[in-house]
Amino acid sequence: MNNILVVRPDRLGDVILSTPVLKILRAQYPKATITFFTRAEWQSVLRFGDEFKLFRYEPLGRHQGHAGRRNLIAELRQQKFDAAIVLQNTPRVSLAVWWAKIPLRIGPLSHWTSWIVFNRGIRQKRSESIFHEAEYNAQLLEAIDIEFKPGNLPEPFLGLTPDASHRADLWMREHGLQKKKFVVVHPGSRGSARVIPDAMILSCVVEILQTGTPVVISAGPGEQDQTRKMKQELRQHSDAKNSEIFYWGLDAPQPLDCFAALLGSAKAMVAHSTGPLHMAAAMGTRCFGIYSPILVQQPRRWGPIGQSGQHETWTPDVQCPAHFSCLGPKCSEFDCMERFSSKSVVKFLSRHP
């Protein structure tokens, strides 16, 4: 194969956990052109130069509606791909790959459209969470005779421009922050998984501040109101007054690539199961992830990977009966997420000074 398309059209964390596939393919096909198909909004952290090309998917722009679908099919045909490896079956995109007449089409056999689209499909039940998401992605390469080796994957990676790092450095200098001397806490999750209450995140921030470590509280798109409320409460907290607390993305959205560069300069990151957590891990920063015990949300499938032994996760110590969503008051363990203790974060930081 000389011209390979790798497709992952969904969220940031999913895209980051797909990057090991690019490295595996490059090792197997050193001279091939490999193109990564992702949403346009993630591509500022995927600047790979000549190593990997990018296909900009714009589902709310030029690829929207019936006309957009025709545009997508035409653009895929124009590039004359030999193979498409679809890591997550989004019917609209997968059908476009089929209609574009890409000869070899690999993907997970799940939704009924997958049985039509993929001529080398692999049966997977990702909802069982037996493997990590990155491993499920790599498993699809068995369709082209690349052996799947659980626990032996390349680490996820990002690609930033020097300008992104420069802008992050300027922001740190303006706020008096030194590299690897501050912790980033990201309270939001945009509904990707169950979370602990905001009051527990605030306790976490206060506990970190009491160790003498500055804290940057970050807000992504749509998370500003949550962070403003936290800022107001911290102002009234006696243990947080006059402490070094800084806010990223609160007053105005910040570029994603600058955020990645900031995370790469942090001592550690504390977050729920969300894209920024995986972004920090891919930048080589130690991560403490807060996870739900629901089967499809567990760290076994979605935990931060890379930097062996440097990341830690917390999950309630319960036998959760839920597979897809919380049972609420019907569950005898509800609400188990409130069992979180901020002391676990302080212990994590002390183990990795």
N, C-alpha and C positions, 0 to 999 in steps of 0.2 A: 504494500500500500504506500502511495506517495502523497496523498492529500486527504487528511483525516480531520473530521469535525467532531469535537467533544461538546455535548450539549448539557447545560445545567441552567434552566431558565427561571429559578426561583430565588430564595432568600440569600442574603449575604453569607450566613454561616454555612449553608449548604454548598454554596459556591466555593468557599475556602476549603471545605472538606473534600472537594472534588479535585483540588490541585495535585494530590499525589498521583492521580491517574495520568496527568500530563507528563510527570517525570517517568513513570513506568513506560509510557508509550515512546518517549524520547529515547530511553535506553534500548528499546526494542527496534525502533525505526529512526536511527540517528539522522538520516537524510530526508525524512518526510517533512512536508509542511503540515503542522498541527495547528488547528484553529479552535479557540475556546469560545463557545456561544453562551453569552450571559446577558443579563439585563444591562443596559447602558449605565445605570447609576452605580454599578459596582466596579466599573472598569478603570477608575482612577487608581485603584490599588492592585491592578493587574497589568502593570506596564512591564512586560517581559522582553521588550526589544525584539530582536530577530528570532529569539528562541521559540516563541509562540505568538501566533497572530490572534486577533480578537474579532469576533462578529458581534456587532452592537444590536441587541434585541430591544425594540422599543414598543412594547405592547400598548402603551398609551399614546404613542406617536405614530410613526410611519407604518407600523405593523398592526394598527388598530382597525377593527371592523373587517368587512368583506374586502374592501380595497387593500387594506393593510395585509390581509392574508395573501392576496395575490402578489403584493410586493415582496413578502417574505419568501414565497415559493420561487419567484423570479430571481431573487438575490441568491438563494441557495443553489439554484440551477446554474447560475452564471459562474459560480466558483468551481463547478465540476469536481465535487468531492468524490473520492473512491469509497469512503465509508463514513458513517455517522454512528457515534457511540452516545446514545441518549441515556444519561445517568438517572434522570427522573422523568417519568412519563407524564408530561402535560399534553393532553390530547391535541390541543390546537397546534402546538409546536411539532409533536410527533407526526401528526398527519401531514404537516407541511413538508417534513423530511421525506415522507413517502411520496407525496405529490411531486416533489422535486426530482424524483427518480434517482436518488442516490443508491448505487448498486447494493452495497452492504449496509444493513441497518440493524444495529445491536441495541438491546435495551431490556429492561425488566418486564417480564410477562405478568401483568397485574390487571389493569383496566382492560375492558373488552377491546378497545382500539389497539392495544399492544399486540394482540394476536393477528391483526391485519397489517400493522405497520412494520413489525420487526421480523426479518427473515432469518435472524439468528438471535432469538430471544433466550433469556435465562430466567428460569423460575426462581422467584425470590418472595419471601414473606417478611418484609422488613418490619412489619408490625410486631413480630415476635421478639425483636431486639436481641437476637442471638449474637450478632456482630455489631461492630461500630459502623456508623454511616460511611466512613471512609473505606472500610473494608467491603461493605456492600457494593460501593462504587467499583472498587478494584476487581471484585468477583465477576463483574460483567465481562472483563477482558478474557475470561476463559473461553469466550466465544471465538476468539482469535488465537487460541492455544497459548495464552500467557498464564502461567500457573498462579493460582490464588494462594497466597501465604498469609493467613491471619497473624496479626501481631508483628508483621515484618514489612511495613509499608514505608515509603519515603514520607518525610514530614510535610505537612501543608506549608505553603509559602506564598508570599505576596511580592509584588514588584512596585516600588515607588520611584518617583523622579527625585532628583536632588532638590528641586524647588520645594517639594512637600516637606522634606526634612528641614530645609532652611526656614520655612514658615513656622513649623512647630518649634524649632529652636528659638526663633524670635519671640514667640508667645511665652515660652518658658523663661527667657531672660526678662521679659517685661514683668513677669510675676515672681521673679526671684527664685525660680525652681531649678534645682540641679538634677542632672541625669542620674537615674537609678536611686533617687533619694525621696521619691514621693509615690503614693499609692493612688490609683484611679479606682473609684467606685462608680459603677454604672447601675442605677436603680431600675431602669426601665427594661421591658422585655417585648413590648408591642404584641402581647398576647400569644407568644410562641410557646409558653409553658406556664404552669402554676408557679407562683412566686410567694416569697415571704412578705408579711405586712411592711409598709413603709417605716413604721416605728422601729422595726428590727434593723432596717438598713441604717436609720439614724443612730441607733445604738452602736452599730458597727463602725460608723464614721467617728463617733465620740471615742470609742475604745482605741481606734488607730491613732487619733489625735493625742491621746493620753500617753502614747509611746514616744511622742515628739516627732512623729512623721507627718509631713504635710499631706493633705488629701485633695485630689481633684475630683469633683463630682461631675460626671458627664451626662449630657442630655442629647438624645438623638431626635430626629424629626418626630413631632407629635408628643414628645415627652417633656416639653418645657413647663407645662402647668404643674406636673408632678414634682419637678425639681424646684420650681419657685416655692411651692408649699414647704418642701424640705428646708429650703434656705431660710424661710421665715421662722420655722420651728427651731433651727439651729441657732438663730440669733437670740432666741429666748432661753437657750440651754446654757446653764452656768458653766458646764465643763467645756463648752465649745466656744465661749466668748474669747476674743483676742487670739484665737487659734488660726493656723494657716490653712484656710479652706478656700479653694478656688473652684470656679465653675466654667466648664467647657460646653459651648453650644447653648447656653441659657438665653442670652440676649439676641443672638442671631445664629442661624445654622452655620456650622463650620464644615469645610470640605472634608470628605471622607478620607482622602489620602493624608491630610494633615493630622487627622485623628489617629490614623494608623501609625504615623511617625511619632506622635505623642505617646501612644501606648508602648511603642518600642523603646522609649526613653524612661518608662516608669519602672519602679522597683517591683511592683506587682499590680494585679488587677483583681477586683472582686466584682462579680456579676452573676446574674442568673444565666440560664441556658439561652444565650442570644448571640447574634452575629459579632458584636464587639469583643466578646470573650474569645471567640475563635480567631479574631483578628489579632488580639494581643498575643495569643499563643503562637500564631504564625510569625509574629515579630520577635519571638524569643523571650517574651516576658512571662514570668511565673503567674499562674492564674489560680484563683480560688473560685470554683463554680458552685452555685447553689441550685440544686436540682430537685424535681418532684419525683416521688416514688412510682408514679403511673408508668406502666410498662413501656409505652412508646416515648416517654420523656426521660427515661433513666440515663445516667452518665455512661452506662455500658454502651449505649448507642450514640450519645451526643456529647460526651465529655471532651474537654480540651486535650489535644494530643500533641506530641512533640516534647522536646526537652525532658527526656525520661526521668521520672521521679521528682520533677519540679512542680507539677501541678497537683492540686488536691480538689476534691469535690465533697460536698455535704448533701446527704439525702436523709430524710427521716427514717429512723430505724423501725420500720413497720412492714408488715406483710400486706402490701396494698392490693386490694382485689380488683382495682380498675385497670383496664387495658388501654382505653383511649381518652377518657375524660373522668374527672373527679366525680364520685358518687355523692359528694356533699354530706349532709346530715344523715343520710342512709348508711354511711360507713361508720363503723365503730371507732375508727382511728381519726375521724375528722375533728378539728383541722390540724393535721399532723405537721403542716408547714410552720405552725406557730411554736414548734419545739426547737426551732433554731436558736442557737446561742452565739452572740457575737464573740464570745471567748474563743470559739473555734478559729476565727479569722486571726486573732492575736497570736494564738499558738502557731498557726501556719506561718505568719510573718516571722516569728521568733525562730522557727526551724529553718528559715531561709533568709538570714540577715543580709 
